[in-house]
Amino acid sequence: MSRHFFESDYKGTPVTVLLGYDQEHDGYFMVIEPTDAESHYDYLYTNLFEGDPFPRTLDRFIHVLNELGIFIPTEVIMEVAADGNAKINNKDVFHEINAGNHLRKVAC
C-alpha cells in the first residue's frame, strides 16, 4: 500500500489527509482525521463508508476534498495515481504544504 500524508484544515480545525493506493484491493483510499485532540470528529471522512470503498480512480476523493474545502496539491494526486498505475506497495510519503500552497516532500 502506498500512503501519502499531508496536513490541512477543515473549518479552522487542523486535519491530516491520508490518500493512497491499496494493492490488495487494487484501488485507492482516503482518510481525513482531525489532528486536534479536542476535536469532536473521530474521522471527518473515511472511504470505508462508501458503496465502493476502493475505487479505481481518485475522482471521488478529489470531489470530497473539494466539497469540504480542503486543498490538495496536484503533485499529491499525480503521485498517488502513479502509485496505483505501478501497483506500488510499502511506500509512505509525508508532504508539507507551505502558505503559498507549494508542496515539499519531507520524508519517505
TIMI-2910 file (N, C-alpha, C, CB; in pm, 1 decimal, decimal comma, always signed):
<rs>
+----------+----------+----------+----------+----------+----------+----------+----------+----------+----------+----------+----------+------+
!      n_x !      n_y !      n_z !     ca_x !     ca_y !     ca_z !      c_x !      c_y !      c_z !     cb_x !     cb_y !     cb_z ! resn !
+----------+----------+----------+----------+----------+----------+----------+----------+----------+----------+----------+----------+------+
!    +84,5 !   -116,7 !     +0,0 !     +0,0 !     +0,0 !     +0,0 !    +89,1 !   +123,1 !     +0,0 !    -96,2 !     -0,3 !   +121,2 !  Met !
!    +49,6 !   +221,7 !    -77,2 !   +119,3 !   +349,8 !    -71,1 !    +35,3 !   +443,9 !    +12,7 !   +145,1 !   +408,7 !   -214,0 !  Ser !
!   +102,1 !   +523,8 !    +93,8 !    +31,4 !   +618,0 !   +180,5 !    +97,2 !   +754,4 !   +167,3 !    +31,9 !   +569,9 !   +329,2 !  Arg !
!    +15,8 !   +853,1 !   +133,2 !    +62,1 !   +990,8 !   +120,8 !    -13,0 !  +1073,8 !   +224,2 !    +40,2 !  +1046,7 !    -24,7 !  His !
!    +60,4 !  +1139,7 !   +311,6 !     +3,1 !  +1219,7 !   +419,6 !    +28,8 !  +1367,4 !   +393,8 !    +61,6 !  +1177,7 !   +556,2 !  Phe !
!    -70,2 !  +1451,0 !   +425,4 !    -45,3 !  +1594,4 !   +429,6 !   -141,3 !  +1659,7 !   +527,9 !    -59,8 !  +1657,1 !   +289,4 !  Phe !
!    -95,7 !  +1768,8 !   +585,6 !   -173,3 !  +1844,6 !   +682,7 !   -251,3 !  +1953,9 !   +610,5 !    -81,4 !  +1905,3 !   +791,9 !  Glu !
!   -373,7 !  +1978,2 !   +657,2 !   -455,9 !  +2085,3 !   +603,0 !   -547,7 !  +2132,1 !   +714,8 !   -537,6 !  +2038,2 !   +476,9 !  Ser !
!   -655,1 !  +2200,9 !   +679,1 !   -753,0 !  +2237,8 !   +780,4 !   -893,4 !  +2228,3 !   +722,1 !   -725,7 !  +2380,2 !   +833,8 !  Asp !
!   -986,8 !  +2205,7 !   +812,6 !  -1128,4 !  +2199,4 !   +777,1 !  -1203,4 !  +2290,5 !   +873,7 !  -1183,5 !  +2051,4 !   +782,7 !  Tyr !
!  -1255,5 !  +2399,7 !   +822,1 !  -1329,6 !  +2496,7 !   +903,2 !  -1251,2 !  +2537,2 !  +1027,6 !  -1465,4 !  +2439,2 !   +943,7 !  Lys !
!  -1122,6 !  +2561,1 !  +1009,9 !  -1038,6 !  +2605,1 !  +1120,2 !   -983,6 !  +2494,1 !  +1207,1 !  -1114,3 !  +2697,4 !  +1204,4 !  Gly !
!  -1022,3 !  +2370,3 !  +1180,4 !   -971,9 !  +2255,8 !  +1256,3 !   -859,2 !  +2189,4 !  +1177,5 !  -1086,1 !  +2153,6 !  +1286,3 !  Thr !
!   -741,9 !  +2172,3 !  +1236,7 !   -633,9 !  +2105,0 !  +1164,7 !   -668,5 !  +1958,0 !  +1140,1 !   -501,8 !  +2116,2 !  +1243,2 !  Pro !
!   -642,5 !  +1912,2 !  +1019,1 !   -669,1 !  +1773,3 !   +981,7 !   -547,9 !  +1713,5 !   +912,0 !   -793,2 !  +1763,9 !   +890,7 !  Val !
!   -540,1 !  +1582,7 !   +917,5 !   -441,3 !  +1506,7 !   +841,0 !   -516,9 !  +1429,6 !   +734,6 !   -357,0 !  +1410,2 !   +932,9 !  Thr !
!   -472,2 !  +1443,0 !   +610,9 !   -531,5 !  +1369,2 !   +499,4 !   -435,6 !  +1256,9 !   +463,1 !   -559,7 !  +1462,8 !   +375,5 !  Val !
!   -488,1 !  +1137,2 !   +456,2 !   -413,9 !  +1019,6 !   +411,1 !   -479,9 !   +973,2 !   +282,5 !   -412,0 !   +905,0 !   +520,3 !  Leu !
!   -404,3 !   +974,8 !   +175,7 !   -454,1 !   +933,9 !    +44,5 !   -354,9 !   +833,9 !    -11,3 !   -472,8 !  +1056,8 !    -52,6 !  Leu !
!   -403,1 !   +723,8 !    -67,1 !   -308,8 !   +625,3 !   -117,2 !   -372,0 !   +519,0 !   -203,8 !   -239,7 !   +560,9 !     -4,3 !  Gly !
!   -288,8 !   +421,8 !   -236,2 !   -327,9 !   +308,6 !   -319,7 !   -311,6 !   +181,1 !   -238,5 !   -243,4 !   +302,7 !   -450,7 !  Tyr !
!   -413,0 !    +95,3 !   -241,3 !   -410,1 !    -32,2 !   -171,0 !   -396,1 !   -144,5 !   -273,5 !   -538,1 !    -51,5 !    -84,2 !  Asp !
!   -281,3 !   -207,9 !   -272,8 !   -252,0 !   -312,6 !   -371,2 !   -346,1 !   -432,3 !   -355,9 !   -106,6 !   -358,7 !   -357,6 !  Gln !
!   -376,0 !   -469,7 !   -233,7 !   -462,8 !   -585,5 !   -209,5 !   -602,3 !   -565,5 !   -268,9 !   -473,9 !   -612,4 !    -59,3 !  Glu !
!   -657,0 !   -445,1 !   -257,9 !   -789,8 !   -415,2 !   -311,5 !   -784,4 !   -356,5 !   -451,9 !   -862,1 !   -319,7 !   -219,7 !  His !
!   -663,9 !   -332,2 !   -502,4 !   -642,1 !   -271,5 !   -633,8 !   -727,9 !   -145,8 !   -651,6 !   -673,4 !   -373,0 !   -745,0 !  Asp !
!   -720,3 !    -59,4 !   -551,0 !   -795,5 !    +64,9 !   -555,4 !   -736,5 !   +167,3 !   -460,9 !   -941,2 !    +40,2 !   -521,3 !  Gly !
!   -794,5 !   +285,0 !   -464,4 !   -746,2 !   +397,2 !   -384,0 !   -827,4 !   +409,8 !   -255,9 !   -752,7 !   +528,2 !   -464,1 !  Tyr !
!   -770,4 !   +478,9 !   -158,2 !   -838,5 !   +502,5 !    -31,7 !   -805,2 !   +642,0 !    +19,9 !   -799,5 !   +395,4 !    +72,3 !  Phe !
!   -889,8 !   +692,4 !   +110,8 !   -863,7 !   +822,1 !   +172,4 !   -927,1 !   +827,0 !   +310,9 !   -917,5 !   +937,0 !    +83,9 !  Met !
!   -851,6 !   +882,9 !   +404,3 !   -899,7 !   +905,3 !   +540,3 !   -862,8 !  +1048,4 !   +577,2 !   -838,4 !   +801,0 !   +642,6 !  Val !
!   -958,4 !  +1119,5 !   +635,2 !   -932,3 !  +1254,1 !   +685,1 !   -967,3 !  +1253,7 !   +832,7 !  -1014,5 !  +1363,5 !   +606,2 !  Ile !
!   -869,9 !  +1287,7 !   +916,1 !   -896,6 !  +1290,1 !  +1059,0 !   -838,4 !  +1415,7 !  +1122,1 !   -839,3 !  +1165,3 !  +1126,4 !  Glu !
!   -903,8 !  +1465,0 !  +1225,8 !   -852,9 !  +1584,4 !  +1292,6 !   -721,4 !  +1553,1 !  +1363,9 !   -957,0 !  +1639,1 !  +1392,7 !  Pro !
!   -632,7 !  +1649,3 !  +1364,2 !   -507,1 !  +1633,1 !  +1437,4 !   -517,3 !  +1698,2 !  +1574,8 !   -389,6 !  +1693,5 !  +1358,0 !  Thr !
!   -625,3 !  +1769,0 !  +1598,1 !   -650,3 !  +1838,0 !  +1723,9 !   -722,3 !  +1742,7 !  +1818,3 !   -733,3 !  +1967,7 !  +1701,5 !  Asp !
!   -662,4 !  +1714,6 !  +1932,0 !   -720,8 !  +1619,7 !  +2027,8 !   -856,1 !  +1667,5 !  +2081,2 !   -624,7 !  +1597,3 !  +2144,3 !  Ala !
!   -883,6 !  +1796,2 !  +2073,2 !  -1008,7 !  +1849,4 !  +2126,3 !  -1122,1 !  +1848,1 !  +2024,3 !   -987,2 !  +1989,8 !  +2175,5 !  Glu !
!  -1095,8 !  +1798,1 !  +1905,3 !  -1197,6 !  +1796,0 !  +1800,7 !  -1309,5 !  +1699,9 !  +1836,6 !  -1135,8 !  +1757,2 !  +1666,2 !  Ser !
!  -1430,5 !  +1730,2 !  +1789,4 !  -1544,1 !  +1642,2 !  +1814,5 !  -1562,5 !  +1538,2 !  +1703,6 !  -1670,9 !  +1724,4 !  +1829,2 !  His !
!  -1471,4 !  +1534,9 !  +1607,0 !  -1476,7 !  +1435,8 !  +1498,1 !  -1381,9 !  +1320,1 !  +1528,4 !  -1440,0 !  +1501,1 !  +1361,6 !  Tyr !
!  -1426,9 !  +1195,9 !  +1510,2 !  -1334,3 !  +1082,9 !  +1511,2 !  -1263,3 !  +1081,6 !  +1376,3 !  -1408,8 !   +946,2 !  +1538,6 !  Asp !
!  -1342,5 !  +1074,3 !  +1271,8 !  -1294,0 !  +1086,4 !  +1134,8 !  -1384,3 !  +1186,6 !  +1064,8 !  -1292,7 !   +947,1 !  +1060,0 !  Tyr !
!  -1326,0 !  +1272,9 !   +990,4 !  -1405,3 !  +1363,8 !   +908,7 !  -1454,7 !  +1289,2 !   +785,1 !  -1322,7 !  +1489,4 !   +868,5 !  Leu !
!  -1371,1 !  +1196,7 !   +736,9 !  -1407,8 !  +1115,8 !   +620,7 !  -1323,5 !   +987,9 !   +622,0 !  -1386,9 !  +1195,7 !   +486,8 !  Tyr !
!  -1385,7 !   +878,5 !   +581,2 !  -1313,6 !   +755,2 !   +553,6 !  -1379,9 !   +685,1 !   +435,8 !  -1310,4 !   +662,9 !   +678,7 !  Thr !
!  -1299,9 !   +630,4 !   +348,6 !  -1351,8 !   +560,6 !   +231,1 !  -1431,3 !   +435,5 !   +268,0 !  -1237,6 !   +523,0 !   +139,0 !  Asn !
!  -1413,7 !   +383,9 !   +388,3 !  -1478,6 !   +258,5 !   +426,5 !  -1629,8 !   +269,1 !   +434,5 !  -1425,5 !   +212,1 !   +558,5 !  Leu !
!  -1683,7 !   +392,8 !   +439,7 !  -1829,0 !   +410,4 !   +444,3 !  -1889,0 !   +430,0 !   +305,6 !  -1864,3 !   +528,9 !   +532,3 !  Phe !
!  -1808,7 !   +422,7 !   +203,4 !  -1856,2 !   +439,7 !    +65,8 !  -1910,1 !   +307,5 !    +12,2 !  -1742,8 !   +492,5 !    -25,3 !  Glu !
!  -2000,1 !   +314,4 !    -84,9 !  -2052,0 !   +194,3 !   -150,5 !  -1941,5 !   +119,5 !   -223,9 !  -2164,0 !   +230,9 !   -248,1 !  Gly !
!  -1849,0 !   +192,9 !   -282,3 !  -1730,9 !   +136,7 !   -348,6 !  -1609,7 !   +192,6 !   -274,0 !  -1726,5 !   +172,7 !   -504,6 !  Asp !
!  -1566,7 !   +125,4 !   -164,5 !  -1465,0 !   +184,4 !    -78,2 !  -1324,8 !   +194,9 !   -139,3 !  -1456,6 !   +105,4 !    +45,8 !  Pro !
!  -1295,7 !   +120,3 !   -243,6 !  -1163,0 !   +125,0 !   -306,0 !  -1177,6 !   +148,7 !   -456,4 !  -1084,3 !     -6,8 !   -278,9 !  Phe !
!  -1215,0 !   +271,1 !   -493,4 !  -1237,4 !   +299,6 !   -635,6 !  -1108,5 !   +290,8 !   -716,3 !  -1299,2 !   +438,0 !   -652,6 !  Pro !
!  -1122,3 !   +273,9 !   -845,8 !  -1008,0 !   +260,4 !   -937,2 !   -955,0 !   +395,7 !   -985,8 !  -1047,7 !   +175,4 !  -1057,3 !  Arg !
!  -1025,6 !   +504,4 !   -949,7 !   -978,2 !   +639,1 !   -982,4 !   -984,6 !   +724,1 !   -855,9 !  -1063,4 !   +703,4 !  -1097,8 !  Thr !
!   -920,3 !   +839,3 !   -860,5 !   -920,4 !   +931,8 !   -747,7 !  -1033,4 !  +1034,3 !   -755,2 !   -787,9 !  +1003,2 !   -740,4 !  Leu !
!  -1116,3 !  +1026,6 !   -857,4 !  -1219,8 !  +1127,4 !   -880,8 !  -1309,7 !  +1150,2 !   -759,8 !  -1304,3 !  +1087,1 !   -998,7 !  Asp !
!  -1358,9 !  +1044,8 !   -698,5 !  -1449,0 !  +1057,6 !   -583,1 !  -1380,8 !  +1131,7 !   -468,8 !  -1495,8 !   +919,0 !   -535,2 !  Arg !
!  -1256,3 !  +1099,1 !   -441,5 !  -1185,4 !  +1161,0 !   -329,9 !  -1153,6 !  +1307,8 !   -357,7 !  -1056,8 !  +1084,7 !   -300,9 !  Phe !
!  -1121,3 !  +1338,8 !   -480,4 !  -1099,0 !  +1478,6 !   -517,9 !  -1227,9 !  +1557,4 !   -498,0 !  -1050,1 !  +1489,8 !   -665,2 !  Ile !
!  -1340,2 !  +1497,6 !   -535,0 !  -1470,6 !  +1561,9 !   -515,7 !  -1498,5 !  +1586,1 !   -366,8 !  -1582,7 !  +1475,3 !   -577,4 !  His !
!  -1471,9 !  +1486,8 !   -283,2 !  -1493,9 !  +1500,6 !   -138,5 !  -1407,6 !  +1613,7 !    -82,6 !  -1462,2 !  +1367,4 !    -65,1 !  Val !
!  -1280,1 !  +1616,9 !   -119,3 !  -1190,9 !  +1722,6 !    -71,3 !  -1241,0 !  +1860,0 !   -113,9 !  -1048,4 !  +1700,2 !   -123,1 !  Leu !
!  -1284,8 !  +1871,3 !   -238,7 !  -1338,6 !  +1998,3 !   -286,7 !  -1464,0 !  +2038,2 !   -210,1 !  -1369,4 !  +1989,9 !   -435,7 !  Asn !
!  -1553,6 !  +1942,4 !   -184,3 !  -1675,3 !  +1971,1 !   -107,5 !  -1643,0 !  +2021,2 !    +33,0 !  -1763,0 !  +1846,1 !    -99,0 !  Glu !
!  -1539,5 !  +1965,1 !    +92,6 !  -1500,2 !  +2002,5 !   +228,3 !  -1413,9 !  +2128,9 !   +230,9 !  -1425,1 !  +1887,7 !   +293,8 !  Leu !
!  -1371,9 !  +2174,5 !   +114,7 !  -1287,3 !  +2292,9 !   +109,1 !  -1144,7 !  +2266,4 !   +152,2 !  -1345,1 !  +2400,4 !   +194,0 !  Gly !
!  -1099,7 !  +2142,7 !   +135,2 !   -963,0 !  +2105,1 !   +172,0 !   -877,1 !  +2106,1 !    +46,5 !   -959,1 !  +1964,9 !   +241,1 !  Ile !
!   -773,8 !  +2188,2 !    +48,2 !   -682,3 !  +2199,6 !    -64,8 !   -598,5 !  +2073,0 !    -77,7 !   -591,5 !  +2322,9 !    -48,9 !  Phe !
!   -589,2 !  +2021,4 !   -200,1 !   -498,9 !  +1909,3 !   -227,3 !   -408,1 !  +1948,4 !   -342,7 !   -578,3 !  +1778,2 !   -260,1 !  Ile !
!   -278,2 !  +1940,7 !   -320,9 !   -184,6 !  +1976,2 !   -427,0 !   -192,0 !  +1878,2 !   -543,5 !    -42,7 !  +1981,2 !   -372,4 !  Pro !
!   -180,9 !  +1929,7 !   -662,9 !   -182,2 !  +1846,3 !   -783,4 !    -72,6 !  +1740,5 !   -776,7 !   -164,5 !  +1933,1 !   -909,5 !  Thr !
!    +41,2 !  +1776,3 !   -719,0 !   +153,2 !  +1682,4 !   -709,2 !   +116,1 !  +1558,0 !   -629,4 !   +273,5 !  +1750,6 !   -645,1 !  Glu !
!    +36,3 !  +1574,5 !   -524,4 !     -6,0 !  +1459,3 !   -444,1 !    -95,8 !  +1368,6 !   -528,0 !    -80,4 !  +1505,5 !   -315,3 !  Val !
!   -190,8 !  +1428,0 !   -597,3 !   -280,0 !  +1349,9 !   -682,7 !   -199,1 !  +1272,3 !   -786,8 !   -383,1 !  +1441,9 !   -752,0 !  Ile !
!   -103,9 !  +1340,0 !   -849,7 !    -22,4 !  +1275,0 !   -953,1 !    +60,4 !  +1160,3 !   -896,2 !    +69,7 !  +1377,0 !  -1019,5 !  Met !
!   +118,3 !  +1179,6 !   -777,7 !   +199,8 !  +1074,0 !   -717,2 !   +115,6 !   +953,2 !   -677,3 !   +273,7 !  +1128,0 !   -595,2 !  Glu !
!     -1,2 !   +978,3 !   -618,4 !    -87,8 !   +867,2 !   -577,1 !   -138,3 !   +791,5 !   -700,1 !   -207,5 !   +919,4 !   -492,6 !  Val !
!   -177,7 !   +864,2 !   -804,8 !   -221,9 !   +799,0 !   -928,9 !   -110,0 !   +715,6 !   -989,0 !   -270,1 !   +903,5 !  -1031,0 !  Ala !
!    +12,1 !   +767,4 !   -985,7 !   +126,7 !   +692,0 !  -1037,6 !   +150,4 !   +565,4 !   -954,6 !   +253,9 !   +780,3 !  -1037,8 !  Ala !
!   +132,6 !   +574,3 !   -822,9 !   +145,8 !   +455,9 !   -737,6 !    +45,7 !   +349,2 !   -779,1 !   +125,9 !   +492,9 !   -589,4 !  Asp !
!    -77,4 !   +390,4 !   -805,6 !   -179,6 !   +295,1 !   -848,1 !   -146,7 !   +232,8 !   -982,4 !   -314,5 !   +362,7 !   -855,0 !  Gly !
!   -101,3 !   +314,4 !  -1075,6 !    -65,5 !   +262,3 !  -1208,3 !    +48,9 !   +162,0 !  -1200,0 !    -26,8 !   +377,2 !  -1302,0 !  Asn !
!   +142,2 !   +185,2 !  -1108,2 !   +257,4 !    +96,4 !  -1092,6 !   +232,5 !    -13,7 !   -989,1 !   +379,8 !   +177,3 !  -1052,9 !  Ala !
!   +113,1 !    -12,7 !   -926,6 !    +78,2 !   -111,0 !   -822,8 !   +181,5 !   -110,7 !   -709,6 !    +67,5 !   -252,6 !   -884,3 !  Lys !
!   +216,3 !    +10,2 !   -664,5 !   +318,4 !    +28,9 !   -560,8 !   +270,9 !    -26,4 !   -426,7 !   +353,9 !   +177,9 !   -546,6 !  Ile !
!   +364,2 !    -84,8 !   -353,8 !   +337,8 !   -139,2 !   -222,2 !   +445,2 !    -88,4 !   -125,7 !   +334,3 !   -294,8 !   -225,9 !  Asn !
!   +410,8 !    -73,8 !     +0,5 !   +504,8 !    -34,0 !   +105,9 !   +575,3 !    +97,6 !    +78,8 !   +607,2 !   -140,9 !   +124,7 !  Asn !
!   +498,2 !   +202,9 !    +65,2 !   +553,7 !   +335,9 !    +41,1 !   +480,7 !   +437,0 !   +127,8 !   +543,3 !   +374,5 !   -108,8 !  Lys !
!   +554,4 !   +513,0 !   +205,8 !   +498,4 !   +621,3 !   +285,4 !   +564,6 !   +751,4 !   +244,7 !   +516,9 !   +595,1 !   +436,9 !  Asp !
!   +484,5 !   +854,1 !   +218,8 !   +536,4 !   +985,3 !   +181,8 !   +464,4 !  +1090,0 !   +265,3 !   +518,4 !  +1012,9 !    +28,9 !  Val !
!   +540,9 !  +1178,8 !   +326,3 !   +485,9 !  +1289,0 !   +403,3 !   +510,1 !  +1416,8 !   +325,6 !   +548,8 !  +1296,7 !   +545,5 !  Phe !
!   +403,0 !  +1486,9 !   +295,2 !   +410,7 !  +1610,3 !   +218,1 !   +385,8 !  +1728,6 !   +310,5 !   +308,8 !  +1609,5 !   +101,2 !  His !
!   +455,1 !  +1836,8 !   +285,9 !   +434,1 !  +1958,9 !   +362,0 !   +390,5 !  +2067,6 !   +266,0 !   +562,2 !  +2000,4 !   +439,3 !  Glu !
!   +282,2 !  +2134,5 !   +300,1 !   +230,6 !  +2241,8 !   +216,4 !   +257,2 !  +2372,6 !   +289,6 !    +77,3 !  +2222,9 !   +185,4 !  Ile !
!   +327,8 !  +2463,5 !   +224,2 !   +353,9 !  +2592,2 !   +289,6 !   +242,3 !  +2690,7 !   +259,4 !   +489,1 !  +2650,0 !   +244,4 !  Asn !
!   +254,0 !  +2810,5 !   +309,6 !   +146,9 !  +2909,5 !   +298,5 !   +113,7 !  +2944,3 !   +153,1 !   +185,6 !  +3035,5 !   +373,3 !  Ala !
!   +207,9 !  +2930,4 !    +62,1 !   +182,2 !  +2959,3 !    -79,2 !   +127,8 !  +2839,9 !   -153,6 !   +307,9 !  +3006,6 !   -146,4 !  Gly !
!    +86,2 !  +2735,3 !    -80,3 !    +32,9 !  +2611,8 !   -137,8 !   +136,3 !  +2538,7 !   -223,0 !    -90,0 !  +2642,3 !   -221,5 !  Asn !
!   +263,0 !  +2557,5 !   -190,0 !   +369,2 !  +2483,6 !   -257,0 !   +398,2 !  +2357,8 !   -177,2 !   +497,3 !  +2570,3 !   -272,8 !  His !
!   +432,0 !  +2253,9 !   -246,5 !   +449,4 !  +2122,7 !   -185,2 !   +597,4 !  +2092,5 !   -166,6 !   +382,7 !  +2013,5 !   -270,6 !  Leu !
!   +629,4 !  +2030,1 !    -54,6 !   +764,8 !  +1983,3 !    -30,4 !   +753,8 !  +1845,9 !    +33,1 !   +845,6 !  +2082,7 !    +60,4 !  Arg !
!   +822,3 !  +1748,4 !    -22,6 !   +824,2 !  +1614,0 !    +34,1 !   +920,9 !  +1617,3 !   +150,2 !   +865,0 !  +1505,2 !    -72,3 !  Lys !
!   +875,0 !  +1579,4 !   +269,6 !   +961,3 !  +1590,9 !   +386,9 !  +1015,2 !  +1457,5 !   +436,5 !   +886,7 !  +1657,6 !   +497,3 !  Val !
!   +959,6 !  +1348,1 !   +396,4 !  +1011,2 !  +1217,9 !   +438,0 !   +954,8 !  +1110,2 !   +347,9 !   +976,5 !  +1188,7 !   +585,5 !  Ala !
!  +1031,4 !  +1005,5 !   +331,3 !   +984,9 !   +890,8 !   +252,9 !  +1007,2 !   +763,4 !   +330,7 !  +1056,6 !   +883,5 !   +116,7 !  Cys !
+----------+----------+----------+----------+----------+----------+----------+----------+----------+----------+----------+----------+------+
</rs>
